[in-house]
Amino acid sequence: MECLREINDTRIFVDERGPADGQPLLFIHGGPGNPSWDFMASVGDLLAEQGVRVIGVDQRGVLRSDDLPAEPPLSVDLLIRDFEQLREALGVERWTIIGHSSGGAYALDYALRHPERISGLILDCPALDTDATDRYRLPRAAAMLDDVGAADAAAECRRLAGLERRLTGEDRTWEAMLPLGDRYLDLFFHDALTRARYDEVMNAAPEGLDWGKGMAHLALIGEMYTDRRPALRSLQVPSMLIHGEDDLVAPPVVVDAYRELTGGEVATVADAGHFAFVEQPSSYVEQIARFIGQQ
């Protein structure tokens, strides 16, 4: 069932699948500003077949939700209030939440603020410290830029990765990688085949959708550079971290910190990068359904 729900003085798009009495599972997308389309199109029905009540949401101002209101200013805190009001509107007592990429940061913040509402927390390739992400990803981008003859851009990627101070959103590190052109997306996938799967999913979206609406969420990039790893110590809910073996967003230092500070399970999806739910949907669903079944 798809609908627009009135949440905190705006309308938010909700895609709900699976049995009404199934274990509720909220998917929190990342980006910032990516929608829930790719997740729901890839694994929404597969999870529903496992008896899960899957709830995909386009966050305020993104894709099928209403345009971003001018007030109040967009913030992670506001998104968390949206998720909590949505839970109340859906009549959900407690739910499992998946946070993908920057959505992993939002999901962690939500779980710390409302542990009594969480059955389980799944961090999917979480962007818990984008300084660490950049330092891991920029050298890979530099090597690719060398391959396409963009030596100046490659040098800039290496310069940024080597800065002694912490990187921030003001460094606009993504701009150094843009000379990759269409190959920029290759940074997020295991190989050409899994990227082709992603392209197929995206090309199947209905016509007329305004994908550019999500650009309004670029205002949240600065918050992505907050190091949330220390906050993992305060988690009070069952959790797991799932990532593709070739993911560059949750680098080893983040995965290791999660393992050390939470004692939670780490599930690695083979032959996948940042979008394991698209690249290897069956393996992904197997891991998610197993975790939910343990709660």
N, C-alpha and C positions, 0 to 999 in steps of 0.2 A: 504494500500500500504506500503510495506517494502522496504527500500533502504539504501544504504550507501551514506552520503553526505559529500563532502569536506568542512570541517569547520576548520579554523585556522591551516592549514597544517597537518591535520589528517582526517581520515574518521570516521564519527559518524553514528551509526545505528539509523534510525528513522522509527517508526511504526505509520502510520497515518491512522485514520479511521473516517468515518462519512462524511457528505456533505461538499464539498469544500467551500460553502458559510455559513457554520455553525459558531457559536461562537468558535474561536480557544481556546483550552485548552491544555496547556503544563503540562505534569507530570514530576516532578523532583524527581528522586528516591534518597533514602538515602543509608545507609550502615555503613560507607562509602564503596561503591563498589558493592552494590546490583544493579541488572539491573531493567529495566522496565517490565520484562516479567510477573511477578505475577500480577501487576496492569492491564496491557493490557489484559491478559488472563481472568481476573476476571470481569472487568467492562468496558473494552474498547468498546466492542460491545454494551453493555447496554447504555453507554453514547452516543454512535453514534446514537442509536435508538431514543434518545431524541433530535436529531438535532445538537449535539455538534461535532465539528471537533476536535477529540482527537489526541494529538501528544505525543507519548511515545518515550523516548530517552534513549539509553544506553550511559552514559557519556563516555568521551574519555577514552580508555583503558579498558572498561568494556564489558564483554561477547561478543556481536556481533559487537562491534566497533573494529577498528584496535588496535593492541597492543599500550600501552602507549608510546608515543615518549619520548626519553631521554631528549629532550629540547623542550620547556621551562619546568622548574620544575612545578609539579602539585601543584595547589593552588585553593582555592575557587574563588579567583579573576579570574583565568584562566577559570574556569567552567562558571562563569558569562559572560565572553567575548564569550565563545562558545554559550551560550543560545542566546545572543543578535545577534551574527552573523547568527545563525540558523533562528531567527525571520526574519531577512532581507532576507535570502535565500528562505524562504517560502513565502515571500510577505505578511507577517502579519503586519498590522498596530499596533493593540493592542490585547493583549490576556489575558485570565485568566490563572493563574499558580497555580498548586498544588505542594507543597513541603512536602514530607513525611519524617519523622524522621530527620536525618541529612540534608536531602534535604529541610526541612523546614527552616533551617538556611540559606542555599543557596538561597532559594526563597525570604526570607526576605531581604537578602543583595541585591538581584537583584531588588526587588521592591523599595528599598530605593535609589538605584542608577539610576533606569530608571522608575520613577513613570508615566511618560507620555506614557509608552508602556504597562501599566498594566490596564486592565479593572477590575480585582478583584484578590485578593490574598487569597488562601486557605492554611492554615497551618494544616497539617494532622499529629497528634501526633508529634509535632515538637520538635526536640532536640535543644532547644534554650540556654540551660545551662547544660552541661553534669555533672558538679559537683552536681547540684540539682537532675539530673536523678540518678546518682550513689547512693546518700544518701537515695533516695527513694526505689531504686531497690535492693541494696545490702542486707538490712535486710530480704527482701522476699527470696532472694537467700540463705541467711544463714539458714532460717527455712527449706528450701528444702534440703540443704546439711545435716542438722541435721537428716532429715528423712532417708537419704541414708547412714548415719553413717560416713560422712566426717566431723568429728568434727573440725579438724585443719583448713580445708578450710572455714568452717562456722565461726570460730573465726577470720580468716583473713578478711572475708567480714565485720564483725562487727567492727573490728579495723579500717578498711578503712573508713567505714561510720561514725565513730566517731572522725576522725581527726579534729583538730581545724582549721587547714589551709585549703585553697581551694584545692580540688583534681585537678590533671592535667593528661594529657595523659601519662606522665612518671610513674604514679602510676600503670598503666596497670591493672586497676581494673577488667577487663574482665577475666584475668587469674585466679583470685580467684574463679570465678564461673565455670570454665571449668571442675572441678571434678564432676559436675552434669552430664557430658556425654550427652547422647541423651536428657535428661530431661532439658538441658539448654534452648532449644527452648520453653519449656513450659512457661517460663517467659514472652513470647510475645503473648500468646493466652488466650482467655477466659476460655476454657476448652479443654478436649481431642477431642471433636467433631469438634470444630473450628480449632484446630491444624490439624486434619485429613483432613479438607477441604484444608488447605494450602498444606499439603503433596500431595494431589491429584493434585492440580494445578501444583506444581513443577514437579511431576512425568510425567505430560503430555507434558513437554518441549521436543523439538526435540533432538534426540541423537547427540552426538558429540560436544556439546557446552562446551566451556572451562570456567566453573564456577569459577575457581581459578584466572582468570585474574583480577577480582575485588580486589584481595589482594593488588594490586598496590595502591589502594586508602586508605590503612591504614595510608599512610603518612599524611592524613588529620585529623586524630584523635585528634592531638594536638589542631587544630582550633576549634574542637567541644566544648572544655572547655572554650571558650570565652563566657561570659555571655551577650547574646544579648537582654535580657529583657529590659534594658533601651532604646535600639534602637526602641522599639515598639512605643514610644512617637512620633517618627518622621514619622510614616507611613502617607502617603497622599492618599492612595487608599482604596476603600472598601475591607473589609476583613472578614474572619470568621476563627474560629478554630474548627476543627472536631477531635474527639478522641473516641476510644473505652472506655467503662466504666472501663475496667480493664487494660488500658494501663499504663505501668510503665515508659515510656520514657518521656512523658510530665506530670510530677507530678502536684499535685494541686497547688503548689506555682507558677508554670509556667502558668497554665491555669488561675489562679486568676490574675496574672500580666497582661496577655493578656487582660482579661476582663476589668481590671481597667485602663490600659494605652491606650487602643484603643477604648473602648466602643463597640467593635465588638461582633458579635454573637458567642456563643459557642454551638456547636451541639455535643451531646453525643450519641454514637451508643451503644445500649444495646446489651449484650451478645457478646461483642467483646473486644479484647485486642489491640495490636499494629498494626494489619493488618486488620482493619475493612473492607477494600475494598475486602478482600478475605473471611473474616469470615461472614460478613453480607452484601453481595453485593447490594441487593435490597434497604435496608435501606440507605446504603452509597450513592448510585446513586440518591435516592430521595432527599437527603440533598444537594448534589452537584448541581443537575439540578435546584433545587429551587433557590439556591444562584446565579447561572449563569443567570437564568431568571430575576433576580432582577437588573442586571447590565445594 
